[in-house]
């Protein structure tokens, strides 16, 4: 019974944060200036990767789901960190407030801590 509870909580964690990370990638994409094509492509790629992870959650018997989630979240976190730094230094054209950039970065770091626990 305890193992079933762990599996349910694990899937709920992956579904919740997978959706959040996908949404972050999509709204970062939407707030970037159109001239930031490379960053837009990276955001699109991250959104697609998290959409795939969410699909895997829905059919989850995959023991590597946590490893894949950790790998993709670290990659997205690094993108968010570089973006936050670029926004703060006025090197990235966007309408993203520095506080929002920091917020999405902190959420990725929180999910990474949960995955490593």
C-alpha positions as CSV (number, residue, x, y, z in Angstrom):
1,X,0.0,0.0,0.0
2,X,2.8,2.5,0.8
3,X,4.4,1.8,-2.5
4,X,1.2,2.6,-4.3
5,X,1.0,5.9,-2.4
6,X,4.6,6.8,-3.4
7,X,3.8,6.0,-7.1
8,X,0.7,8.2,-7.0
9,X,2.5,11.1,-5.3
10,X,5.4,10.8,-7.8
11,X,3.1,10.9,-10.8
12,X,1.3,13.9,-9.3
13,X,4.6,15.7,-8.8
14,X,5.7,15.0,-12.4
15,X,2.3,16.0,-13.8
16,X,2.2,19.3,-11.8
17,X,5.7,20.5,-12.4
18,X,5.9,19.1,-16.0
19,X,2.9,21.3,-16.8
20,X,4.4,24.3,-15.0
21,X,7.8,23.9,-16.8
22,X,6.0,23.6,-20.2
23,X,3.9,26.7,-19.5
24,X,7.0,28.6,-18.4
25,X,8.7,27.8,-21.7
26,X,5.7,28.9,-23.6
27,X,5.2,32.2,-21.9
28,X,8.9,33.0,-22.0
29,X,8.6,32.5,-25.7
30,X,5.7,34.8,-25.9
31,X,7.4,37.6,-24.0
32,X,10.6,37.6,-26.1
33,X,11.1,40.2,-28.8
34,X,10.7,38.5,-32.3
35,X,14.4,39.4,-33.0
36,X,15.4,36.8,-30.3
37,X,14.9,33.9,-32.8
38,X,17.5,31.5,-31.1
39,X,15.9,32.0,-27.7
40,X,12.4,31.5,-29.1
41,X,13.6,28.2,-30.7
42,X,15.1,27.1,-27.4
43,X,11.8,27.9,-25.6
44,X,9.8,26.0,-28.2
45,X,12.1,23.0,-27.9
46,X,11.7,23.0,-24.1
47,X,7.9,23.2,-24.4
48,X,7.9,20.2,-26.7
49,X,10.2,18.2,-24.5
50,X,7.9,18.8,-21.5
51,X,4.8,18.0,-23.5
52,X,6.5,14.6,-24.3
53,X,7.3,14.1,-20.6
54,X,3.7,14.8,-19.7
55,X,2.6,12.2,-22.3
56,X,4.9,9.7,-20.7
57,X,3.5,10.5,-17.3
58,X,0.0,9.7,-18.6
59,X,1.2,6.2,-19.6
60,X,3.8,6.0,-16.8
61,X,5.3,2.7,-16.1
62,X,8.6,4.2,-17.1
63,X,11.2,4.0,-14.3
64,X,13.4,6.5,-16.0
65,X,10.7,9.3,-15.9
66,X,12.4,11.0,-12.9
67,X,15.8,10.9,-14.6
68,X,14.3,12.3,-17.8
69,X,12.5,15.0,-15.9
70,X,15.6,16.0,-14.0
71,X,17.7,16.1,-17.2
72,X,15.1,18.3,-19.0
73,X,14.5,20.5,-16.0
74,X,18.2,21.2,-15.5
75,X,18.4,22.1,-19.2
76,X,15.4,24.5,-18.9
77,X,16.7,25.9,-15.6
78,X,20.0,26.7,-17.4
79,X,18.1,28.4,-20.1
80,X,16.1,30.4,-17.5
81,X,19.2,31.4,-15.6
82,X,20.9,32.6,-18.8
83,X,17.7,34.5,-19.7
84,X,17.4,36.1,-16.3
85,X,21.0,37.2,-16.5
86,X,20.6,38.5,-20.0
87,X,17.4,40.4,-19.1
88,X,19.0,42.0,-16.0
89,X,22.0,43.1,-18.1
90,X,19.7,44.4,-20.9
91,X,21.2,42.0,-23.4
92,X,17.9,40.3,-24.3
93,X,15.0,42.1,-25.8
94,X,11.8,41.2,-24.1
95,X,8.9,42.4,-22.0
96,X,9.8,40.0,-19.3
97,X,10.3,41.7,-15.9
98,X,13.5,40.7,-14.1
99,X,11.4,39.6,-11.1
100,X,9.3,37.2,-13.3
101,X,12.5,35.8,-14.8
102,X,13.8,35.2,-11.3
103,X,10.5,33.6,-10.3
104,X,10.5,31.0,-13.1
105,X,14.1,30.2,-12.3
106,X,13.4,29.6,-8.6
107,X,10.5,27.3,-9.6
108,X,12.8,25.2,-11.8
109,X,15.4,25.0,-9.0
110,X,12.6,23.9,-6.5
111,X,11.5,21.1,-8.9
112,X,15.1,20.0,-9.3
113,X,15.5,19.8,-5.5
114,X,12.3,17.7,-5.4
115,X,13.5,15.4,-8.1
116,X,16.9,14.8,-6.4
117,X,15.2,14.1,-3.0
